[in-house]
Amino acid sequence: TPMPDRISNLPMSLWNVMLEVHTARFFKFLFGDFYILFIPLFGIFSLTILITGLVVWLKVYWRRKRRA
């Protein structure tokens, strides 16, 4: 399929835009030189949420299992 005209005329390809977002360089204007910390901090934050959710679920699971 040919590329649509409204996309082919853009100065930067969609692939490169998504790469900039994925590597967090897109957020450099917002965070300055600290943009490099955005991805690791977001990863740690996500992992913390997952672990605490698992701990809460296990507490509820074991509490229900003891009653039965």
N, CA, C and O atoms as a Maestro MAE file, in Angstrom:
{
 s_m_m2io_version
 :::
 2.0.0
}

f_m_ct {
 s_m_title
 :::
 protein
 m_atom[272] {
  # First column is atom index #
  i_m_mmod_type
  r_m_x_coord
  r_m_y_coord
  r_m_z_coord
  i_m_residue_number
  s_m_chain_name
  s_m_pdb_residue_name
  s_m_pdb_atom_name
  i_m_atomic_number
  :::
  1 25 0.832 -1.183 0.000 1 A "THR " " N  " 7
  2 3 0.000 0.000 0.000 1 A "THR " " CA " 6
  3 2 0.880 1.252 0.000 1 A "THR " " C  " 6
  4 15 1.853 1.326 0.751 1 A "THR " " O  " 8
  5 25 0.554 2.200 -0.810 2 A "PRO " " N  " 7
  6 3 1.335 3.446 -0.802 2 A "PRO " " CA " 6
  7 2 1.060 4.270 0.455 2 A "PRO " " C  " 6
  8 15 -0.023 4.208 1.035 2 A "PRO " " O  " 8
  9 25 2.055 5.032 0.853 3 A "MET " " N  " 7
  10 3 1.927 5.873 2.040 3 A "MET " " CA " 6
  11 2 0.987 7.046 1.738 3 A "MET " " C  " 6
  12 15 1.092 7.654 0.672 3 A "MET " " O  " 8
  13 25 0.079 7.370 2.649 4 A "PRO " " N  " 7
  14 3 -0.825 8.506 2.424 4 A "PRO " " CA " 6
  15 2 -0.053 9.818 2.289 4 A "PRO " " C  " 6
  16 15 1.006 9.989 2.893 4 A "PRO " " O  " 8
  17 25 -0.587 10.733 1.498 5 A "ASP " " N  " 7
  18 3 0.083 12.011 1.248 5 A "ASP " " CA " 6
  19 2 0.249 12.843 2.518 5 A "ASP " " C  " 6
  20 15 1.264 13.519 2.688 5 A "ASP " " O  " 8
  21 25 -0.736 12.797 3.403 6 A "ARG " " N  " 7
  22 3 -0.639 13.641 4.596 6 A "ARG " " CA " 6
  23 2 0.449 13.165 5.548 6 A "ARG " " C  " 6
  24 15 0.903 13.936 6.394 6 A "ARG " " O  " 8
  25 25 0.876 11.912 5.429 7 A "ILE " " N  " 7
  26 3 1.969 11.407 6.268 7 A "ILE " " CA " 6
  27 2 3.303 11.537 5.552 7 A "ILE " " C  " 6
  28 15 4.318 11.833 6.183 7 A "ILE " " O  " 8
  29 25 3.314 11.321 4.252 8 A "SER " " N  " 7
  30 3 4.578 11.337 3.507 8 A "SER " " CA " 6
  31 2 5.202 12.728 3.449 8 A "SER " " C  " 6
  32 15 6.400 12.838 3.191 8 A "SER " " O  " 8
  33 25 4.447 13.774 3.674 9 A "ASN " " N  " 7
  34 3 4.984 15.131 3.616 9 A "ASN " " CA " 6
  35 2 5.528 15.634 4.943 9 A "ASN " " C  " 6
  36 15 6.013 16.763 5.013 9 A "ASN " " O  " 8
  37 25 5.461 14.833 5.991 10 A "LEU " " N  " 7
  38 3 5.943 15.273 7.303 10 A "LEU " " CA " 6
  39 2 7.467 15.315 7.336 10 A "LEU " " C  " 6
  40 15 8.112 14.531 6.641 10 A "LEU " " O  " 8
  41 25 8.062 16.218 8.131 11 A "PRO " " N  " 7
  42 3 9.518 16.339 8.167 11 A "PRO " " CA " 6
  43 2 10.213 15.175 8.879 11 A "PRO " " C  " 6
  44 15 11.402 14.945 8.655 11 A "PRO " " O  " 8
  45 25 9.505 14.448 9.721 12 A "MET " " N  " 7
  46 3 10.112 13.342 10.463 12 A "MET " " CA " 6
  47 2 9.215 12.120 10.329 12 A "MET " " C  " 6
  48 15 7.993 12.229 10.421 12 A "MET " " O  " 8
  49 25 9.817 10.963 10.114 13 A "SER " " N  " 7
  50 3 9.004 9.766 9.926 13 A "SER " " CA " 6
  51 2 8.361 9.334 11.244 13 A "SER " " C  " 6
  52 15 8.860 9.642 12.326 13 A "SER " " O  " 8
  53 25 7.265 8.629 11.130 14 A "LEU " " N  " 7
  54 3 6.558 8.141 12.311 14 A "LEU " " CA " 6
  55 2 7.437 7.192 13.112 14 A "LEU " " C  " 6
  56 15 7.376 7.178 14.341 14 A "LEU " " O  " 8
  57 25 8.251 6.400 12.426 15 A "TRP " " N  " 7
  58 3 9.179 5.479 13.091 15 A "TRP " " CA " 6
  59 2 10.113 6.260 14.015 15 A "TRP " " C  " 6
  60 15 10.305 5.874 15.168 15 A "TRP " " O  " 8
  61 25 10.690 7.347 13.523 16 A "ASN " " N  " 7
  62 3 11.620 8.136 14.328 16 A "ASN " " CA " 6
  63 2 10.919 8.847 15.480 16 A "ASN " " C  " 6
  64 15 11.497 8.989 16.557 16 A "ASN " " O  " 8
  65 25 9.696 9.290 15.273 17 A "VAL " " N  " 7
  66 3 8.937 9.920 16.357 17 A "VAL " " CA " 6
  67 2 8.695 8.915 17.476 17 A "VAL " " C  " 6
  68 15 8.872 9.234 18.652 17 A "VAL " " O  " 8
  69 25 8.292 7.706 17.113 18 A "MET " " N  " 7
  70 3 8.039 6.680 18.129 18 A "MET " " CA " 6
  71 2 9.323 6.267 18.842 18 A "MET " " C  " 6
  72 15 9.298 5.958 20.033 18 A "MET " " O  " 8
  73 25 10.443 6.260 18.123 19 A "LEU " " N  " 7
  74 3 11.727 5.958 18.755 19 A "LEU " " CA " 6
  75 2 12.085 7.033 19.772 19 A "LEU " " C  " 6
  76 15 12.590 6.725 20.852 19 A "LEU " " O  " 8
  77 25 11.827 8.292 19.434 20 A "GLU " " N  " 7
  78 3 12.096 9.389 20.366 20 A "GLU " " CA " 6
  79 2 11.224 9.274 21.617 20 A "GLU " " C  " 6
  80 15 11.700 9.521 22.725 20 A "GLU " " O  " 8
  81 25 9.968 8.905 21.452 21 A "VAL " " N  " 7
  82 3 9.071 8.738 22.604 21 A "VAL " " CA " 6
  83 2 9.520 7.546 23.441 21 A "VAL " " C  " 6
  84 15 9.539 7.617 24.670 21 A "VAL " " O  " 8
  85 25 9.882 6.450 22.776 22 A "HIS " " N  " 7
  86 3 10.281 5.230 23.489 22 A "HIS " " CA " 6
  87 2 11.546 5.449 24.313 22 A "HIS " " C  " 6
  88 15 11.648 4.942 25.431 22 A "HIS " " O  " 8
  89 25 12.495 6.184 23.786 23 A "THR " " N  " 7
  90 3 13.742 6.422 24.513 23 A "THR " " CA " 6
  91 2 13.658 7.643 25.422 23 A "THR " " C  " 6
  92 15 14.647 8.003 26.060 23 A "THR " " O  " 8
  93 25 12.497 8.283 25.491 24 A "ALA " " N  " 7
  94 3 12.198 9.433 26.357 24 A "ALA " " CA " 6
  95 2 12.910 10.705 25.930 24 A "ALA " " C  " 6
  96 15 12.854 11.697 26.658 24 A "ALA " " O  " 8
  97 25 13.573 10.721 24.787 25 A "ARG " " N  " 7
  98 3 14.184 11.960 24.314 25 A "ARG " " CA " 6
  99 2 13.123 12.984 23.928 25 A "ARG " " C  " 6
  100 15 13.396 14.184 23.876 25 A "ARG " " O  " 8
  101 25 11.932 12.511 23.662 26 A "PHE " " N  " 7
  102 3 10.822 13.398 23.334 26 A "PHE " " CA " 6
  103 2 10.481 14.318 24.505 26 A "PHE " " C  " 6
  104 15 9.999 15.432 24.301 26 A "PHE " " O  " 8
  105 25 10.732 13.855 25.730 27 A "PHE " " N  " 7
  106 3 10.393 14.613 26.936 27 A "PHE " " CA " 6
  107 2 11.527 15.512 27.417 27 A "PHE " " C  " 6
  108 15 11.449 16.072 28.510 27 A "PHE " " O  " 8
  109 25 12.575 15.655 26.619 28 A "LYS " " N  " 7
  110 3 13.720 16.471 27.029 28 A "LYS " " CA " 6
  111 2 13.327 17.922 27.267 28 A "LYS " " C  " 6
  112 15 13.866 18.566 28.167 28 A "LYS " " O  " 8
  113 25 12.391 18.448 26.468 29 A "PHE " " N  " 7
  114 3 11.974 19.836 26.655 29 A "PHE " " CA " 6
  115 2 11.281 20.025 27.998 29 A "PHE " " C  " 6
  116 15 11.280 21.130 28.541 29 A "PHE " " O  " 8
  117 25 10.689 18.961 28.543 30 A "LEU " " N  " 7
  118 3 9.949 19.056 29.795 30 A "LEU " " CA " 6
  119 2 10.852 18.852 31.012 30 A "LEU " " C  " 6
  120 15 10.725 19.559 32.012 30 A "LEU " " O  " 8
  121 25 11.769 17.873 30.919 31 A "PHE " " N  " 7
  122 3 12.612 17.510 32.063 31 A "PHE " " CA " 6
  123 2 14.036 18.038 31.958 31 A "PHE " " C  " 6
  124 15 14.792 17.941 32.924 31 A "PHE " " O  " 8
  125 25 14.416 18.585 30.833 32 A "GLY " " N  " 7
  126 3 15.789 19.065 30.651 32 A "GLY " " CA " 6
  127 2 16.756 17.902 30.561 32 A "GLY " " C  " 6
  128 15 16.465 16.890 29.925 32 A "GLY " " O  " 8
  129 25 17.906 18.048 31.199 33 A "ASP " " N  " 7
  130 3 18.920 16.986 31.159 33 A "ASP " " CA " 6
  131 2 18.533 15.768 31.989 33 A "ASP " " C  " 6
  132 15 19.179 14.725 31.890 33 A "ASP " " O  " 8
  133 25 17.500 15.883 32.795 34 A "PHE " " N  " 7
  134 3 17.075 14.769 33.632 34 A "PHE " " CA " 6
  135 2 16.101 13.826 32.913 34 A "PHE " " C  " 6
  136 15 15.541 12.920 33.530 34 A "PHE " " O  " 8
  137 25 15.902 14.043 31.608 35 A "TYR " " N  " 7
  138 3 15.002 13.165 30.859 35 A "TYR " " CA " 6
  139 2 15.494 11.726 30.877 35 A "TYR " " C  " 6
  140 15 14.694 10.800 30.743 35 A "TYR " " O  " 8
  141 25 16.796 11.524 31.041 36 A "ILE " " N  " 7
  142 3 17.376 10.181 31.032 36 A "ILE " " CA " 6
  143 2 16.912 9.365 32.242 36 A "ILE " " C  " 6
  144 15 16.940 8.135 32.207 36 A "ILE " " O  " 8
  145 25 16.486 10.046 33.311 37 A "LEU " " N  " 7
  146 3 16.010 9.351 34.509 37 A "LEU " " CA " 6
  147 2 14.540 8.954 34.414 37 A "LEU " " C  " 6
  148 15 14.054 8.179 35.238 37 A "LEU " " O  " 8
  149 25 13.835 9.475 33.423 38 A "PHE " " N  " 7
  150 3 12.398 9.231 33.300 38 A "PHE " " CA " 6
  151 2 12.077 7.748 33.138 38 A "PHE " " C  " 6
  152 15 11.193 7.232 33.822 38 A "PHE " " O  " 8
  153 25 12.772 7.064 32.256 39 A "ILE " " N  " 7
  154 3 12.496 5.650 31.984 39 A "ILE " " CA " 6
  155 2 12.828 4.762 33.186 39 A "ILE " " C  " 6
  156 15 11.982 3.953 33.568 39 A "ILE " " O  " 8
  157 25 14.021 4.865 33.808 40 A "PRO " " N  " 7
  158 3 14.287 4.015 34.983 40 A "PRO " " CA " 6
  159 2 13.337 4.290 36.152 40 A "PRO " " C  " 6
  160 15 12.900 3.359 36.828 40 A "PRO " " O  " 8
  161 25 13.018 5.559 36.391 41 A "LEU " " N  " 7
  162 3 12.109 5.883 37.487 41 A "LEU " " CA " 6
  163 2 10.709 5.347 37.215 41 A "LEU " " C  " 6
  164 15 10.046 4.849 38.125 41 A "LEU " " O  " 8
  165 25 10.261 5.444 35.978 42 A "PHE " " N  " 7
  166 3 8.956 4.899 35.621 42 A "PHE " " CA " 6
  167 2 8.961 3.380 35.765 42 A "PHE " " C  " 6
  168 15 7.962 2.798 36.190 42 A "PHE " " O  " 8
  169 25 10.066 2.734 35.420 43 A "GLY " " N  " 7
  170 3 10.180 1.284 35.583 43 A "GLY " " CA " 6
  171 2 10.135 0.865 37.041 43 A "GLY " " C  " 6
  172 15 9.448 -0.091 37.400 43 A "GLY " " O  " 8
  173 25 10.864 1.579 37.876 44 A "ILE " " N  " 7
  174 3 10.865 1.279 39.315 44 A "ILE " " CA " 6
  175 2 9.481 1.513 39.905 44 A "ILE " " C  " 6
  176 15 9.011 0.725 40.727 44 A "ILE " " O  " 8
  177 25 8.832 2.590 39.489 45 A "PHE " " N  " 7
  178 3 7.488 2.902 39.967 45 A "PHE " " CA " 6
  179 2 6.506 1.798 39.564 45 A "PHE " " C  " 6
  180 15 5.697 1.354 40.379 45 A "PHE " " O  " 8
  181 25 6.580 1.362 38.321 46 A "SER " " N  " 7
  182 3 5.684 0.298 37.841 46 A "SER " " CA " 6
  183 2 5.937 -1.013 38.574 46 A "SER " " C  " 6
  184 15 4.993 -1.709 38.947 46 A "SER " " O  " 8
  185 25 7.192 -1.349 38.778 47 A "LEU " " N  " 7
  186 3 7.533 -2.575 39.489 47 A "LEU " " CA " 6
  187 2 7.040 -2.521 40.934 47 A "LEU " " C  " 6
  188 15 6.556 -3.523 41.461 47 A "LEU " " O  " 8
  189 25 7.161 -1.362 41.574 48 A "THR " " N  " 7
  190 3 6.664 -1.200 42.943 48 A "THR " " CA " 6
  191 2 5.156 -1.399 43.012 48 A "THR " " C  " 6
  192 15 4.649 -2.052 43.924 48 A "THR " " O  " 8
  193 25 4.449 -0.836 42.049 49 A "ILE " " N  " 7
  194 3 2.983 -0.998 42.020 49 A "ILE " " CA " 6
  195 2 2.620 -2.474 41.845 49 A "ILE " " C  " 6
  196 15 1.716 -2.973 42.515 49 A "ILE " " O  " 8
  197 25 3.322 -3.174 40.945 50 A "LEU " " N  " 7
  198 3 3.032 -4.589 40.713 50 A "LEU " " CA " 6
  199 2 3.318 -5.435 41.956 50 A "LEU " " C  " 6
  200 15 2.528 -6.313 42.304 50 A "LEU " " O  " 8
  201 25 4.431 -5.177 42.616 51 A "ILE " " N  " 7
  202 3 4.806 -5.960 43.802 51 A "ILE " " CA " 6
  203 2 3.836 -5.703 44.949 51 A "ILE " " C  " 6
  204 15 3.405 -6.645 45.614 51 A "ILE " " O  " 8
  205 25 3.483 -4.432 45.191 52 A "THR " " N  " 7
  206 3 2.543 -4.167 46.277 52 A "THR " " CA " 6
  207 2 1.158 -4.730 45.966 52 A "THR " " C  " 6
  208 15 0.458 -5.178 46.875 52 A "THR " " O  " 8
  209 25 0.759 -4.713 44.708 53 A "GLY " " N  " 7
  210 3 -0.510 -5.333 44.333 53 A "GLY " " CA " 6
  211 2 -0.496 -6.826 44.563 53 A "GLY " " C  " 6
  212 15 -1.492 -7.391 45.015 53 A "GLY " " O  " 8
  213 25 0.626 -7.484 44.257 54 A "LEU " " N  " 7
  214 3 0.764 -8.920 44.506 54 A "LEU " " CA " 6
  215 2 0.708 -9.229 45.997 54 A "LEU " " C  " 6
  216 15 0.081 -10.206 46.405 54 A "LEU " " O  " 8
  217 25 1.360 -8.403 46.812 55 A "VAL " " N  " 7
  218 3 1.358 -8.611 48.265 55 A "VAL " " CA " 6
  219 2 -0.059 -8.485 48.819 55 A "VAL " " C  " 6
  220 15 -0.482 -9.303 49.636 55 A "VAL " " O  " 8
  221 25 -0.787 -7.469 48.381 56 A "VAL " " N  " 7
  222 3 -2.170 -7.288 48.850 56 A "VAL " " CA " 6
  223 2 -3.034 -8.460 48.406 56 A "VAL " " C  " 6
  224 15 -3.844 -8.963 49.185 56 A "VAL " " O  " 8
  225 25 -2.869 -8.902 47.156 57 A "TRP " " N  " 7
  226 3 -3.658 -10.025 46.656 57 A "TRP " " CA " 6
  227 2 -3.351 -11.298 47.441 57 A "TRP " " C  " 6
  228 15 -4.264 -12.049 47.784 57 A "TRP " " O  " 8
  229 25 -2.069 -11.546 47.730 58 A "LEU " " N  " 7
  230 3 -1.701 -12.741 48.489 58 A "LEU " " CA " 6
  231 2 -2.275 -12.706 49.900 58 A "LEU " " C  " 6
  232 15 -2.711 -13.738 50.410 58 A "LEU " " O  " 8
  233 25 -2.284 -11.537 50.542 59 A "LYS " " N  " 7
  234 3 -2.875 -11.427 51.876 59 A "LYS " " CA " 6
  235 2 -4.351 -11.784 51.848 59 A "LYS " " C  " 6
  236 15 -4.828 -12.528 52.706 59 A "LYS " " O  " 8
  237 25 -5.079 -11.259 50.868 60 A "VAL " " N  " 7
  238 3 -6.504 -11.556 50.743 60 A "VAL " " CA " 6
  239 2 -6.707 -13.033 50.415 60 A "VAL " " C  " 6
  240 15 -7.604 -13.672 50.964 60 A "VAL " " O  " 8
  241 25 -5.888 -13.574 49.533 61 A "TYR " " N  " 7
  242 3 -6.004 -14.979 49.129 61 A "TYR " " CA " 6
  243 2 -5.787 -15.905 50.326 61 A "TYR " " C  " 6
  244 15 -6.573 -16.824 50.554 61 A "TYR " " O  " 8
  245 25 -4.711 -15.659 51.096 62 A "TRP " " N  " 7
  246 3 -4.429 -16.536 52.235 62 A "TRP " " CA " 6
  247 2 -5.467 -16.378 53.341 62 A "TRP " " C  " 6
  248 15 -5.793 -17.346 54.028 62 A "TRP " " O  " 8
  249 25 -5.987 -15.161 53.518 63 A "ARG " " N  " 7
  250 3 -7.017 -14.936 54.531 63 A "ARG " " CA " 6
  251 2 -8.286 -15.713 54.180 63 A "ARG " " C  " 6
  252 15 -8.907 -16.319 55.054 63 A "ARG " " O  " 8
  253 25 -8.670 -15.696 52.906 64 A "ARG " " N  " 7
  254 3 -9.846 -16.436 52.470 64 A "ARG " " CA " 6
  255 2 -9.626 -17.947 52.562 64 A "ARG " " C  " 6
  256 15 -10.556 -18.696 52.862 64 A "ARG " " O  " 8
  257 25 -8.403 -18.387 52.306 65 A "LYS " " N  " 7
  258 3 -8.101 -19.815 52.332 65 A "LYS " " CA " 6
  259 2 -8.163 -20.352 53.764 65 A "LYS " " C  " 6
  260 15 -8.586 -21.488 53.974 65 A "LYS " " O  " 8
  261 25 -7.748 -19.551 54.748 66 A "ARG " " N  " 7
  262 3 -7.803 -19.983 56.138 66 A "ARG " " CA " 6
  263 2 -9.232 -20.154 56.632 66 A "ARG " " C  " 6
  264 15 -9.515 -21.056 57.420 66 A "ARG " " O  " 8
  265 25 -10.139 -19.287 56.170 67 A "ARG " " N  " 7
  266 3 -11.529 -19.349 56.606 67 A "ARG " " CA " 6
  267 2 -12.250 -20.569 56.056 67 A "ARG " " C  " 6
  268 15 -13.144 -21.107 56.709 67 A "ARG " " O  " 8
  269 25 -11.873 -21.008 54.872 68 A "ALA " " N  " 7
  270 3 -12.576 -22.117 54.223 68 A "ALA " " CA " 6
  271 2 -12.159 -23.459 54.744 68 A "ALA " " C  " 6
  272 15 -12.667 -24.484 54.290 68 A "ALA " " O  " 8
  :::
 }
 m_bond[271] {
  # First column is bond index #
  i_m_from
  i_m_to
  i_m_order
  :::
  1 1 2 1
  2 2 3 1
  3 3 4 2
  4 3 5 1
  5 5 6 1
  6 6 7 1
  7 7 8 2
  8 7 9 1
  9 9 10 1
  10 10 11 1
  11 11 12 2
  12 11 13 1
  13 13 14 1
  14 14 15 1
  15 15 16 2
  16 15 17 1
  17 17 18 1
  18 18 19 1
  19 19 20 2
  20 19 21 1
  21 21 22 1
  22 22 23 1
  23 23 24 2
  24 23 25 1
  25 25 26 1
  26 26 27 1
  27 27 28 2
  28 27 29 1
  29 29 30 1
  30 30 31 1
  31 31 32 2
  32 31 33 1
  33 33 34 1
  34 34 35 1
  35 35 36 2
  36 35 37 1
  37 37 38 1
  38 38 39 1
  39 39 40 2
  40 39 41 1
  41 41 42 1
  42 42 43 1
  43 43 44 2
  44 43 45 1
  45 45 46 1
  46 46 47 1
  47 47 48 2
  48 47 49 1
  49 49 50 1
  50 50 51 1
  51 51 52 2
  52 51 53 1
  53 53 54 1
  54 54 55 1
  55 55 56 2
  56 55 57 1
  57 57 58 1
  58 58 59 1
  59 59 60 2
  60 59 61 1
  61 61 62 1
  62 62 63 1
  63 63 64 2
  64 63 65 1
  65 65 66 1
  66 66 67 1
  67 67 68 2
  68 67 69 1
  69 69 70 1
  70 70 71 1
  71 71 72 2
  72 71 73 1
  73 73 74 1
  74 74 75 1
  75 75 76 2
  76 75 77 1
  77 77 78 1
  78 78 79 1
  79 79 80 2
  80 79 81 1
  81 81 82 1
  82 82 83 1
  83 83 84 2
  84 83 85 1
  85 85 86 1
  86 86 87 1
  87 87 88 2
  88 87 89 1
  89 89 90 1
  90 90 91 1
  91 91 92 2
  92 91 93 1
  93 93 94 1
  94 94 95 1
  95 95 96 2
  96 95 97 1
  97 97 98 1
  98 98 99 1
  99 99 100 2
  100 99 101 1
  101 101 102 1
  102 102 103 1
  103 103 104 2
  104 103 105 1
  105 105 106 1
  106 106 107 1
  107 107 108 2
  108 107 109 1
  109 109 110 1
  110 110 111 1
  111 111 112 2
  112 111 113 1
  113 113 114 1
  114 114 115 1
  115 115 116 2
  116 115 117 1
  117 117 118 1
  118 118 119 1
  119 119 120 2
  120 119 121 1
  121 121 122 1
  122 122 123 1
  123 123 124 2
  124 123 125 1
  125 125 126 1
  126 126 127 1
  127 127 128 2
  128 127 129 1
  129 129 130 1
  130 130 131 1
  131 131 132 2
  132 131 133 1
  133 133 134 1
  134 134 135 1
  135 135 136 2
  136 135 137 1
  137 137 138 1
  138 138 139 1
  139 139 140 2
  140 139 141 1
  141 141 142 1
  142 142 143 1
  143 143 144 2
  144 143 145 1
  145 145 146 1
  146 146 147 1
  147 147 148 2
  148 147 149 1
  149 149 150 1
  150 150 151 1
  151 151 152 2
  152 151 153 1
  153 153 154 1
  154 154 155 1
  155 155 156 2
  156 155 157 1
  157 157 158 1
  158 158 159 1
  159 159 160 2
  160 159 161 1
  161 161 162 1
  162 162 163 1
  163 163 164 2
  164 163 165 1
  165 165 166 1
  166 166 167 1
  167 167 168 2
  168 167 169 1
  169 169 170 1
  170 170 171 1
  171 171 172 2
  172 171 173 1
  173 173 174 1
  174 174 175 1
  175 175 176 2
  176 175 177 1
  177 177 178 1
  178 178 179 1
  179 179 180 2
  180 179 181 1
  181 181 182 1
  182 182 183 1
  183 183 184 2
  184 183 185 1
  185 185 186 1
  186 186 187 1
  187 187 188 2
  188 187 189 1
  189 189 190 1
  190 190 191 1
  191 191 192 2
  192 191 193 1
  193 193 194 1
  194 194 195 1
  195 195 196 2
  196 195 197 1
  197 197 198 1
  198 198 199 1
  199 199 200 2
  200 199 201 1
  201 201 202 1
  202 202 203 1
  203 203 204 2
  204 203 205 1
  205 205 206 1
  206 206 207 1
  207 207 208 2
  208 207 209 1
  209 209 210 1
  210 210 211 1
  211 211 212 2
  212 211 213 1
  213 213 214 1
  214 214 215 1
  215 215 216 2
  216 215 217 1
  217 217 218 1
  218 218 219 1
  219 219 220 2
  220 219 221 1
  221 221 222 1
  222 222 223 1
  223 223 224 2
  224 223 225 1
  225 225 226 1
  226 226 227 1
  227 227 228 2
  228 227 229 1
  229 229 230 1
  230 230 231 1
  231 231 232 2
  232 231 233 1
  233 233 234 1
  234 234 235 1
  235 235 236 2
  236 235 237 1
  237 237 238 1
  238 238 239 1
  239 239 240 2
  240 239 241 1
  241 241 242 1
  242 242 243 1
  243 243 244 2
  244 243 245 1
  245 245 246 1
  246 246 247 1
  247 247 248 2
  248 247 249 1
  249 249 250 1
  250 250 251 1
  251 251 252 2
  252 251 253 1
  253 253 254 1
  254 254 255 1
  255 255 256 2
  256 255 257 1
  257 257 258 1
  258 258 259 1
  259 259 260 2
  260 259 261 1
  261 261 262 1
  262 262 263 1
  263 263 264 2
  264 263 265 1
  265 265 266 1
  266 266 267 1
  267 267 268 2
  268 267 269 1
  269 269 270 1
  270 270 271 1
  271 271 272 2
  :::
 }
}
